[in-house]
Amino acid sequence: MATQTAPRKKASTKKKSARKYSPAAGKRVETEMRAMKKGQLKSGRSGKKVTNPKQAIAIGLSEARKAGAKVPPPKA
């Protein structure tokens, strides 16, 4: 007597999402990071030197948005 097991449920198949950031946006962030490491990156109005990598990334993404690259909107 063969016992039948209940058919297994597949794991929820989530639709593969497209890239959040375009390669152009990555290139822009890379450029800003290099400028920060050289000590040449300045922040907006104040013109102070940027030393925080997170701030350099934010500046790079902002520049990419202005250029029209595919970048999600900033967090509110």
Secondary structure, 3 states (H helix, E strand, C coil): CCCCCCCCCCCCCCCCCCCCCCHHHHHHHHHHHHHHHHCCCECCCCCCECCCHHHHHHHHHHHHHHHCCCCCCCCC
